[in-house]
Amino acid sequence: MNPNRPTEQHLHAYLDDQLDAERRQWVATWLQANPERAAELEAWRRNSQHLRARYANPEQWPANASLDPAAIRRRQRAGQRRWLATAAMLVMTLGIGLSGGWTMRDMTTPASPPPMADAVQAYRLFTDSVSFDGNTAIDGNSVVGVSDTAVPEPGANSREKIVKLFQAHFSDGIMPPDLSAAGLEMTDARLLATDQGPAAMVVYRDRTGRQMMMYIRPPGAGHHMLEPGKRVDGQLMAQYWSKGNYNYAVVSRPDDPNAAMLEQMLRES
């Protein structure tokens, strides 16, 4: 038999009655000589017996509502609902922030002027007989002045004067179209200075005195070319398009029969 003192394994085996008779006697003799360890071992025995007695019959344990499967499922669903509510709140907050930002952007960003708004304004100034003193301004595409170079009265040489006006101030050989085949004669022209560069408005009249105006200007630094279109602004209609290096608009009354005829001619050109 080992003359040394018993190890922890020997002591636990002694408690569990896992030793042979010789070793069991050896441990018992040693415990008699070491009453403190014997008392400790006895405490272990009591705890072991208490645990065995307590967990021997689990069906007799007191009910624990937190371990009920239905309760566990309820807690899981509640957790999922809280997570979804938090996610929805975050999405809603983000949406409010984005919509508020775009609203503020819309409030602070100036609205873009409609296509060829300066053409409609120029027609109104011309037909209202406004005095062009070089200080007239139009919002959007600004008409900042009107040249003294103009053909003030109709006459046999009106077209020649208009041609000279365009040759002096416009490049690429641009000329206002000859609409005499449609019964429209060029009777007046005025040169304007705009933010985009030199512009011109040319007045056409038919035999009944109805008039329309063609407005021509460069697209500007951004080279903003126009898709063909038309729009009504109050009592006026503007038909607009781009060709070559210039933007064009024809301004007339919406009910002017010449406007529909001119639109057809422009489509075919």
Residue pairs with C-beta under 8 A, 6 or more apart in sequence:
1 22
1 23
1 26
2 26
5 30
6 14
6 26
6 27
6 30
10 19
10 23
10 27
11 27
11 37
11 41
11 44
13 19
13 23
14 24
14 27
14 28
14 41
15 41
15 44
15 45
15 48
17 24
19 27
31 37
31 38
31 41
32 38
65 71
113 139
113 140
113 141
114 140
114 231
114 233
115 226
115 229
115 231
115 238
115 240
115 249
116 141
116 215
116 226
116 238
116 240
116 247
116 249
117 138
117 139
117 140
117 141
117 233
118 138
118 140
118 141
118 142
118 143
118 194
118 199
118 215
118 217
119 201
119 213
119 215
119 238
119 240
119 249
119 251
120 233
120 236
120 238
120 249
120 251
121 138
121 139
121 140
121 143
122 138
122 143
122 192
122 199
122 201
122 213
122 215
122 251
123 201
123 213
123 215
123 236
123 251
124 236
125 132
125 136
125 138
125 143
126 190
126 201
126 203
126 213
127 211
130 136
132 145
132 146
132 190
134 145
134 146
135 145
136 143
136 144
136 145
136 146
137 143
137 144
141 194
141 195
141 196
141 217
142 194
142 195
143 192
143 193
143 194
143 199
144 193
144 194
144 195
145 192
145 193
146 190
146 191
146 192
146 193
147 190
147 191
147 192
147 193
149 165
149 168
149 169
149 191
150 165
150 188
150 189
150 190
150 191
151 158
151 161
151 162
151 165
151 187
151 188
151 189
152 188
153 188
154 185
154 187
154 188
154 205
158 185
158 186
158 187
158 188
159 186
161 189
162 176
162 186
162 189
162 202
163 175
165 189
165 191
165 200
166 174
166 175
166 176
166 200
169 191
169 198
169 200
170 198
170 200
170 216
170 246
171 245
172 244
172 245
172 246
174 216
174 244
174 245
174 246
176 186
176 189
176 200
176 202
176 214
176 216
177 214
177 269
178 186
179 185
179 186
179 204
179 262
179 265
182 258
182 261
182 262
182 265
183 206
183 207
183 258
184 204
184 205
184 206
184 212
184 258
184 262
185 204
185 205
185 206
186 202
186 203
186 204
187 203
187 204
187 205
187 211
188 202
188 203
189 200
189 201
189 202
189 203
190 200
190 201
191 198
191 199
191 200
192 198
192 199
192 200
192 201
192 217
193 199
194 217
195 220
196 217
196 218
196 219
196 220
196 221
197 217
197 218
197 220
198 217
198 218
199 215
199 216
199 217
199 218
200 215
200 216
200 217
201 213
201 214
201 215
201 216
202 213
202 214
202 216
203 211
203 212
203 213
204 211
204 212
204 213
204 214
204 258
205 211
206 258
210 253
210 256
210 258
211 252
212 250
212 251
212 252
212 256
212 258
212 259
212 262
213 250
213 251
213 252
214 248
214 249
214 250
214 251
215 248
215 249
215 250
215 251
216 246
216 247
216 248
217 246
217 247
218 245
218 246
218 247
219 225
219 226
219 242
219 245
219 246
219 247
224 247
225 242
225 247
226 240
226 241
226 242
226 247
227 241
227 242
228 240
228 241
228 266
229 239
229 240
229 241
230 237
230 238
230 239
230 240
230 263
231 237
231 238
232 238
232 254
235 253
235 254
236 251
236 252
236 253
236 254
237 251
237 252
237 253
237 254
237 256
237 259
238 249
238 250
238 251
239 249
239 250
239 259
239 262
239 263
239 266
240 247
240 248
240 249
240 250
241 247
241 248
241 266
242 248
250 259
250 262
250 266
252 258
252 259
252 262
253 259
